[in-house]
Amino acid sequence: MSSWLDRLGRRAVRHRWWFIGAWVLVAVLAFGFAKGLDGKTIDAFRIPGAQSQEAIDLLTEKFPSQSGSSATVVFSTSPKQVTDPSVEPAIQESLTALGEIPNVTTVTDPYGPLSVVLVSDQGPLAGEIAMVTVQFADQVQELQTDVYQQMQAAVAPAVSAGVQVEFGGAVTDYADQPPKSNADLIGLLATVVILLFAFGSVIAMGLPIMTALFGLAVGLSLISVVATFTDIGTLAPVLGTMIGLGVGIDYSLFIVTRYREGLASGLGVEEAAGRSVATAGSAVLFAGCTVVIAICGLAISGIPYVARLGYMAGMVVAVMMVAATTLLPAVIGVIGHRIDKWQVHFGRHRDTVAGAASSSTSVWARWARTVASHAWPFAILGVAILVTLAWPLLSMRLGESDDGNLPSSTTQRQAYDLIAAGFGPGTNGPLLLVVELPEANDTTVTTAISSAVRATPGVDKVMPPQLNSPADDVALIAVFPTTAPDSAATASLVSTLRDNVLPTAIGTSGATAYVGGVTAEFIDIGNQISDRLPYFIGAVVLLSFLLLMLVFHSVLIPLTAAVMNLLSVAAAYGAIVAVFQWGWGMNLIGLEATVPIVSFVPMMMFAVLFGLSMDYQVFLLTRIREEYDNTGDTREAVVLGLTRTARVITSAALIMICVFGAFVLNFSAEVKMFGLGLAFAVFIDATVVRMMLVPSLMEILGDKNWWFPKWLDWLPRLDIDGPTPPASDDVSPEAPVLARSGGR
């Protein structure tokens, strides 16, 4: 592999304009297709085998008028009553206009027989809020693109009469996305500063950023193209940006670092580029493929929405790998020895990445010897830190965020708050009971179910049954809990209805009842992911163990790596539980209320973090193994390996932390969780794990680190760095000057 990559890097330098031209062509085509097809992302969940999915399927088949998406329109007439003569005609006119929007099947009437449940009856706002549901025949992605604007135009009479009108529901969420943050730009700005400190050169700094941005443009365009042909979640572009920027800059950082080391040692441009792609590029492919495989393993969840998020993130990572190993060396070929031009010096920062880092008197060398000399205390301290940070994990509760977690300036959040104040928090997440009747218009069954559900603790209101005319063999009953949609009590109510109340009420009638609706759907997603998560974790850990075993031909190294990675991921889980569930410091990240941990966040975090930790692990341990093969002294190998890699690992980790951490500024609670969790995990991995636990445990184990049973000798060894190619005859006459000047 390394020999092939060496040839690829040299060829990219030699034919640089062909490589760059090919990438420009790919980018233009991808961007052109994305714009022409205009693919839209959408949060369309399907959970095979779940009750909520059975309910959706039954509605689609026999109750199509109620199977489409809906919008909620909230009219607040405060301080007047909804029935006040000065506002009622305007609201009535608005309701008529809403019903005339194409694809609308029903509009609930707060002035009709359902006024007792559609007009607020709680608190100081009793009688001052009307809640209207606009039901569409189709799903949101099939509606006209201006449907939200049509709803706004329809309620103009009410607005003109001084009525506050707010919108919620799936149609609103799809058409009126919250404003985007500048998280990616903030992360990039921080990355520029870090790379300037790391390289001391504007040109060297710009290469990783340029490569990552170019690859990201291609990756996001491909996501848009795929979204044209299948449902892709709205989080996909955000996750692609977050993960793509992080890994793209890091992968390019490793290759540029090796290239500059090559120039400083006297190699020519082509040879240095080939060697950098052969060594750092091998590690990039190894770590990147691990990330892609782990993320695509989200298919284990059994939920297409989650699996497709993984596929899209994996696709962006794959583009970044290819860009780092083909586009980057081609651009390096154009720049050549000018990579160290436009120097920016910070204090005494005048050495190469390799130069100061390898000094026996450097900060990293002194730290490495300190850890090696006090291995047991550092190992115990490191484990204690991780266990303490992971402690909140025991309280993790999976769920979903809702409109109540959006910024208070959005119409969805204001609609949510008005409904909660006037009707109770559970009205924002109604449960839909879908009942297949044994006989047409069987009121005995629907009456029994309604009575039993109404008497169940935790139920606030039960709407009258709706039948699918003219067959009248399927009934739809809306149930409003007393608790909020993301409450643990609501999840408990769903279980009670399914396991006890509905089976008892149905008895031997032959009817079939399902508990559905968005709230039940999210609960089912959380339950299914909870069930599948142990299998997913086991599969990823086993994969990483086998790969590390093949790389280092050791059993204890991959075993300790797996344990440390599990602890660092658990610490990241603990952090997001403490912030998002317990509310520690939530105001600092712009969170206005506590939320449960979004069900697919832990699974996706685990996939990404295990892949990224493999990157650091391989980068550090290959250097340690190289020194051990040269000296046979484990302590000296650990000290030298840590000394020579610490600076690059720290720079790479800081970049990841800034890129991921910047996404905490996003308005979405899910994105905040990813940003905080990934940033915190990388911080812990690069400090406690790489700088404390790895060297201390390797010192404690000594030569046992490299123990490998003879009966496994038949296994191949994956050589990440590969043999050092023979010196080339094309060494530039400038190389000795660069070497003497420290690479600058």
Secondary structure by P-SEA (a helix, b strand, c coil): caaaaaaaaaaaaaaaaaaaaaaaaaaaaaaaaaaaabbbbbbbbbbcccaaaaaaaaaaaccccccccbbbbbbbcccccccccccaaaaaaaaaaaaacccccbbbbcccccccccccccccccccbbbbbbbbcccccccccaaaaaaaaaaaaaaaabbbbbbbcaaaaacccccccaaaaaaaaaaaaaaaaacccccccaaaaaaaaaaaaaaaaaaaaaaaccccccaaaaaaaaaaaaaaaaaaaaaaaaaaaaaaacccaaaaaaaaaaaaaaaaaaaaaaaaaaaacccccccaaaaaaaaaaaaaaaaaaaaaacaaaaaaaaacccccccccccccccccaaaaaaccccaaaaaaaaaaaaaaaaaaaaaaaaaaaacccccbbbbbccccccccccaaaaaaaaaaacccccccbbbbbbbbccccccaaaaaaaaaaaaaccccccccccccccccccbbbbbbbbccccccaaaaaaaaaaaccaaaaaaccccbbbbbbcaaaaaaaaaaaaaaaaaaaaaaaaaaaaaaaaaaccccaaaaaaaaaaaaaaaaaaaaaaacccccccccccccccccccccaaaaaaaaaaaaaaaaaaaaaaaaaaaaaaacccaaaaaaaaaaacaaaaaaaaaaaaaaaaaacccccaaaaaaaaaaaaaaaaaaccccccaaaaaaaaaccccccccccccccccccccccccccccccccaaaaaaaaccc
